[in-house]
């Protein structure tokens, strides 16, 4: 029988532990798992499932993207797992990937999933700020978080990578230890390496997205701690000052 792999294509990658294999062995098995839907949009949904005593997040896509992205280019799902793996290669913490894969027909996504383990005792930065968390009153905790975010952002930009959606809601922070908070980046389907003016503009947009909320929550001194650590210096030169001005005016 003649096979036409370009008509239908299934891919699957399992990188979890042996005890996780039974629950996350295929796309069909994962979609069938009982769980609580925690978010939903036009092309995907996320449900929280429990295996043993551990929670996991299952992101299910039924379209590769919105608009023309549905038909050409790398789909959002593939972008998510590739970027999480790239972040890990740069030493940036991310939720642990358990499994991912997709089913495609005629080159278009039919269904795909990404499974990550829940980061225990962690919240995203936006939620913490909206809840007026007392952690923001702890100077040591907050400075550690700011420095880690600045360091991760610098690593991405130093390697020509633009996140394109670097917002507080896409940054997790562990709340288990006040003195040793750990920052995690996640949910980055659109990020990729950029070149020339897109690279410069993208880097400015990334930081502007962070500062959009930071300017309402943090002091000027704390915001400068980010800029200084990101730039790798305690004293800003003329070029860095121009960049800060562009960041501050980006959404104006």
Phi, psi and omega in degrees: 000133181283134180252139178239085185298340180284345178281308177234140181215126177244134176229145180208136178224124177248124180233017182274198181268161182304321183288348178265346188300320184298318182281333186237045186270343181202164179299315182298316180297320183290317179297328181283349182295141175287141179189178180252123178288122184254343176200157182204143172221195187291336186237359183199169170212159179237130175235149179260124181237159180239131176235114186067240178249011185247140178263148180224155174248127180250115177258122184247126177249142171239003171218150181287338181173184178264151176060223184292339178297341178293333187253331183229159176078179179288130180290162182297320181298310179299321177300321180298309185287325178294321182287323176298318179293323178294317178303315180300321180295337179267003181082018178266126181292140175218162170302143183291127177282131178258314181198157176199156178173174182205159174244130182230151176223130185053034178080001181250140182296129172263316180196145178204157181220153172226125181247126176230150177281141176296136174280114186296137176051058179221150177225155175281154186300324181295314180298317179300320181290322180291331179272004182052048183304139178295344179299330180291346177272349179270109186300315182295315179301312185294318180294322176298318180294314181300315181296319179295317179296318178297319180296314179298317181296319178297319179300316179298308185292325177299330180263014176077013183265133177247126182291314176077356176206045186277079183247163183301329181291343182257020178233120177265146175226129178289140181247009184290317180241123180292324185273343179226069178287145178243133182260140179230134172263141177205176176055071181224073182281337187261348183294147177191170176290134179237166183224159176054226187292333177294325179294315181292315181294321180297319179296319179295319179296318179305310183289324178297323177296319177295317186284344181301322176265326182304323183291343178267340187250318187265159175281165178299323179296319179291323177294322178292329176300318177298308183300318181294316181291321178299318181278349178073028181208156176270346181233126183277135175269180184300320181296317180291325177295322177295321180295318179298320178298320178294323179295314182294332182261003190299317184263008179273000000 
